[in-house]
Amino acid sequence: MEDGAAIWRIARDSEVLDLNSSYSYLLWCRDFAGTSLVARGADGEPIAFVTGYVRPQRPRTLVVWQVAVDKAHRGRGLAGVLLDALTARVAGQGVDTVETTVTPDNTASDRLFTSYAERRGASLEREVLFDGGLFPEGSHEPEVLYRIGPIT
């Protein structure tokens, strides 16, 4: 739980992710620690994270909620390493599919999940999950569902 504030700051500073309340990151670190990872720098402070959960209706599917790397540590492939490590962790639970959503303007996430599927030799399907008009603020990009699997 002590990582919640740090990953909230990393998400806030990403300038790409939808920022959730700081409270939600604390809860995430408590309730979904088994399906999330934090990378630490030389000083022991969090520098990157990936959060996820196993879908209750599809227990073989890991939903990746957010992936973020601190600005000073980008460009080193850390997001891909975290994603690989997380899916290796949950594979023992029978997970064989990864889902996430990406907005059309988020090219970094598109590259991350496309290369992840290629590394795994898995298919990648895309479809709009939430049209932008469903969001109450009215100016949200659509959220495109990326379904990757089967992963090995």
C-alpha positions as CSV (number, residue, x, y, z in Angstrom):
1,M,0.0,0.0,0.0
2,E,3.0,2.3,0.6
3,D,3.5,2.5,-3.2
4,G,0.0,4.0,-3.9
5,A,1.1,7.6,-3.6
6,A,4.1,7.1,-5.8
7,I,2.2,5.3,-8.6
8,W,-0.4,8.0,-8.5
9,R,2.3,10.6,-9.1
10,I,3.8,8.5,-12.0
11,A,0.3,8.3,-13.5
12,R,-0.3,12.0,-13.0
13,D,3.0,12.9,-14.6
14,S,2.5,10.6,-17.6
15,E,0.4,13.2,-19.3
16,V,-1.4,10.4,-21.1
17,L,-3.2,8.2,-18.6
18,D,-6.6,9.1,-17.1
19,L,-5.7,10.0,-13.6
20,N,-7.8,8.2,-10.9
21,S,-8.2,9.5,-7.4
22,S,-5.2,8.9,-5.1
23,Y,-7.5,6.8,-2.9
24,S,-8.1,4.4,-5.8
25,Y,-4.3,3.8,-6.2
26,L,-4.1,3.0,-2.5
27,L,-6.9,0.5,-2.8
28,W,-5.4,-0.9,-5.9
29,C,-2.1,-1.6,-4.1
30,R,-4.0,-3.3,-1.4
31,D,-6.6,-5.3,-3.3
32,F,-4.8,-6.1,-6.6
33,A,-1.2,-6.4,-5.5
34,G,-1.1,-9.9,-6.9
35,T,-2.0,-8.7,-10.4
36,S,0.2,-5.6,-10.4
37,L,3.9,-4.8,-10.3
38,V,6.1,-1.9,-9.4
39,A,9.6,-1.4,-10.6
40,R,12.1,0.4,-8.4
41,G,15.1,2.6,-9.1
42,A,18.5,2.3,-7.5
43,D,17.2,4.3,-4.5
44,G,14.3,1.9,-4.0
45,E,11.7,4.4,-5.1
46,P,9.0,3.3,-7.6
47,I,9.9,4.3,-11.2
48,A,7.2,2.4,-13.1
49,F,4.2,0.2,-12.6
50,V,1.6,-2.0,-14.3
51,T,-1.8,-2.6,-12.7
52,G,-4.3,-5.2,-13.6
53,Y,-6.9,-7.6,-12.4
54,V,-8.4,-10.9,-13.5
55,R,-11.8,-10.5,-15.0
56,P,-14.5,-12.1,-12.7
57,Q,-16.6,-13.2,-15.7
58,R,-13.5,-14.5,-17.6
59,P,-11.0,-15.9,-15.1
60,R,-8.5,-16.7,-17.8
61,T,-8.3,-13.0,-18.8
62,L,-6.0,-10.4,-17.3
63,V,-7.2,-6.9,-17.7
64,V,-4.2,-4.4,-17.8
65,W,-5.6,-1.2,-16.2
66,Q,-2.6,1.1,-16.5
67,V,1.1,1.0,-17.4
68,A,3.3,4.0,-16.7
69,V,7.0,4.7,-16.5
70,D,8.5,7.8,-14.9
71,K,9.8,10.3,-17.5
72,A,13.4,9.9,-16.4
73,H,13.3,6.1,-17.1
74,R,11.4,6.0,-20.4
75,G,12.9,4.5,-23.6
76,R,14.5,1.5,-22.0
77,G,11.8,-1.0,-22.5
78,L,10.8,-1.1,-18.9
79,A,7.0,-1.2,-19.7
80,G,7.5,-4.3,-21.8
81,V,9.6,-5.9,-19.1
82,L,6.9,-5.2,-16.5
83,L,4.1,-6.5,-18.8
84,D,6.1,-9.7,-19.5
85,A,6.8,-10.2,-15.8
86,L,3.2,-9.7,-14.8
87,T,1.8,-12.1,-17.4
88,A,4.4,-14.7,-16.4
89,R,3.2,-14.3,-12.8
90,V,-0.5,-14.9,-13.6
91,A,0.1,-17.6,-16.1
92,G,0.1,-20.1,-13.2
93,Q,-3.4,-19.0,-12.4
94,G,-4.6,-20.2,-15.9
95,V,-4.5,-16.7,-17.5
96,D,-4.1,-17.0,-21.3
97,T,-5.5,-13.8,-22.5
98,V,-4.7,-10.1,-21.9
99,E,-7.1,-7.3,-22.4
100,T,-6.6,-3.6,-22.2
101,T,-8.0,-0.4,-23.7
102,V,-6.1,2.2,-25.6
103,T,-7.2,5.5,-26.9
104,P,-6.5,6.1,-30.6
105,D,-4.0,9.0,-29.8
106,N,-1.9,6.9,-27.4
107,T,0.8,5.6,-29.8
108,A,3.1,4.5,-27.0
109,S,0.5,2.1,-25.6
110,D,-0.4,0.9,-29.1
111,R,3.3,0.0,-29.7
112,L,3.7,-1.6,-26.3
113,F,0.7,-4.0,-26.7
114,T,1.4,-4.7,-30.4
115,S,5.0,-5.6,-29.7
116,Y,3.8,-7.7,-26.6
117,A,1.5,-9.7,-28.9
118,E,4.3,-10.2,-31.4
119,R,6.8,-11.4,-28.7
120,R,4.2,-13.9,-27.5
121,G,3.2,-15.1,-31.0
122,A,-0.4,-14.2,-30.0
123,S,-3.2,-12.7,-32.1
124,L,-4.3,-9.1,-31.4
125,E,-7.9,-8.1,-31.9
126,R,-9.1,-4.5,-31.7
127,E,-12.6,-3.2,-31.3
128,V,-14.1,-0.1,-29.8
129,L,-15.3,-1.0,-26.3
130,F,-16.5,2.4,-25.1
131,D,-17.4,5.1,-27.6
132,G,-16.3,8.6,-26.6
133,G,-20.0,9.6,-26.2
134,L,-20.5,7.3,-23.3
135,F,-18.2,9.3,-21.1
136,P,-19.9,12.0,-19.0
137,E,-17.3,14.7,-19.7
138,G,-18.2,14.5,-23.4
139,S,-14.7,15.0,-24.8
140,H,-13.1,11.6,-24.2
141,E,-11.5,9.6,-27.0
142,P,-13.0,6.2,-27.6
143,E,-11.4,3.3,-25.7
144,V,-10.4,0.6,-28.0
145,L,-10.3,-2.9,-26.6
146,Y,-7.1,-4.8,-27.3
147,R,-7.6,-8.6,-26.8
148,I,-4.3,-10.6,-27.0
149,G,-4.2,-14.3,-26.9
150,P,-3.6,-17.0,-26.4
151,I,-0.4,-16.0,-24.6
152,T,2.3,-18.5,-23.8
